[in-house]
Amino acid sequence: MKKERLSVIVPVYSCDRYLLEMFEKLFLDGLRRHGGPELQLVVVDDASPLGAETEALVRGASAWAETVYIRNPANLGYVKSVNSGLAAASGELLLLCNSDTRITPGSIERLRSALDSGPRAGLAGPVSNGGFSSALQQYRGGPAPLASFAPEELARFDAFGSALASAPAAPLEAGWLLGFCLLIRRAVYREIGPFDEAFGFGYLEEMDYAIRARRAGWKLLAAPDSFVYHGGLRTSAQFAAPHAGSQTARLFPFKSFFRIMRGQRALIKKYGWKVVGVPQDAAGAAARGF
């Protein structure tokens, strides 16, 4: 049976050379090596200062993927960029990725397998190295953080991901999934629509999307045999501007804090106070009414 076509959507904001290098050597290199054949790559440039350089990298990626490059007329924020990318994507499977992630060997195949586990399996997410609570189903740990984007450094995480993928494990039903790397069936997108743009520059928009999907009868699955690295380099001084996304949280903690609070406020406005602190496992979420 022919595989469903995959579209990978990645918003970017290249405001300095570090972020440009990360997009090239961490994200694009991982996708080229481990993304699989017949891939569509949709890059949404959120008015990057280094727009010409970003576009050149996307042109280079056209050697191994069908590419779509969209440049926003102004810095519109993460959620609007994601929605723009989803609207331009043509695949039956839609993979949302942050630009500070690395696809590892077998990770996409295991996410596909999770969605193949049942007719109402609608969203799947990998496990990752950190940046969030170790209590989450998607926390897995991993090797020591990256010191550089050198091939030998990246190989450590590729080997770790390959080892997990070589030992298939049953997916775990989740109440919600982290948005750094999220695989969505087009049927889900058709039914519940795009992400809610009230969440602006991001944070917690994925929880809202999860609640909408679950209420429509779709299952969310965490794949313990799919590993995707998330986080850029370990040296926080190299983190750049606040427009650049989640990996800047350590350099701009107050800005990130207020964005999280805005996300919480948007969730509470839609679902009430019971949404605060909903556990990631499906049973815990169901106990809260989600």
Helices and strands as residue ranges (DSSP letters): E 6-12, H 17-21, I 22-28, H 29-34, E 39-45, H 51-61, E 66-71, H 78-88, E 93-97, E 101-103, H 107-115, E 121-127, H 151-165, E 172-174, E 181-185, H 186-192, G 197-199, H 205-215, E 219-230, G 236-238, G 242-244, G 246-248, H 253-271, G 273-275, H 282-287
